[in-house]
Amino acid sequence: MLFIHGNGVDHRMMLALDGAFDAFGDVGGFERWYLDLPGFGETPALDAPGGLPQLADWLDAAVSLMLGSAPFAVVGTSLGGLLARDLVARRPAQCLGMALLAPVVDSVHEHRRVPQDVVLREDPGLVATLSSVDAEAYTELAVVQSRENWDRFRTCVLPGLRAANVRAMARLAKEYALPALPDDLLTGFDRPVLIMTGRQDAVVGFEDQWELARRFPRVTYAMLDAAGHNLEIDEPDMVASHLRRWAQQVVAPPVGPRPPCGV
C-alpha cells in the first residue's frame, strides 16, 4: 500500500493514519510504503524544471523500482490524490484500489469549484499561545480550531511544512499542471475506490470530486461536515472508519456478476 502526501508537507501527514488513528485496524496483508515526494521530507528535490509532469514521472519510476509488477493499493491526499490517479492510469491492472482524501481534481485553481472560506469555530485563546509563524500556518486551513486539532496539526503537518524545500516548491508552482488529466483513462476502473471530501474545503472543494466519483463503478464518496482540506486532522475518526472499510474491500475476493433474481 502506497501513501502519497500533498504539496508542502511530507509523509508524516499520513503516517498517523496507520498509527495513532489506526485506520486499518486488523486488516492484514499490506506492506506499507510512505513516500516523501522530491523536495519534501528527506527526498532530494528534482533538477529543473521540477514541475508536476516530472513529479509524476518520478513517482512512476519510484514505484517501478520499489514494486516492479507487484500489485498495490494507493492512498493519496490533496495533490497526492492527483498523482495517485496518474499512477493508476499508467498501471491500471496492477492497482487493487485507490483512496483519495480531499484530492486535487484539476491542478489549475481557476478550474475548481470551491465553497467560501469559513471557520466554524475559532479558539482565540489557543491561537494566542502559538508563535506568529505557527499561528499563521495553523489558522490558514483550520475549520474547527481546538487544542486537540492543533495537537494533530503540530504532530502530522507542521514538521513537513518546516522540512519542505522552498526552491523546489517554487519550481513546482511554475508548472503545476499535467499535460493531460488522467481521469478519462480511469473511466470504468472497477476496483474499490474511496473519495472523501470536506464540506468546508476551500482549497479543492467537494463538487468536482463528486463528478470524479461518478466515473467509477465501485466507489464510495463521503463528504464530511466540519472538515476542511486537512481531513485527517479535522475528522480522524471518520477518515479512519472509511479507510478501514475500503481496505477490507481491497483484500476481499473480487466481486463477480450478480446472480439472477430469485437465486
Buried (B, 14 or more C-beta within 10 A) or exposed (E): BBBBBBBBBBBBBBBBBBEEBBBBEEBEEBEEBBBBBBBBBEBEBBEEEBBBBBBBEBBBEBBEEEBEEEEBBBBBBBBBBBBBBBBBBBBBEBBBBBBBBBBBBBBEEEEBBBBEEEBBEEBEEBBEEBEEEBBEBBBEBBBBBBEEBBEBBBBBBBBBBEBBBEEBBEBBEEBBBBEEBBBEBBEEBEBBBBBBBBBBBBBBBBBBBBEBBEBBEEBBBBBBEBBBBBBBBBBBEBBBBBBBBBBBBBBEEEEEEEEEEEE
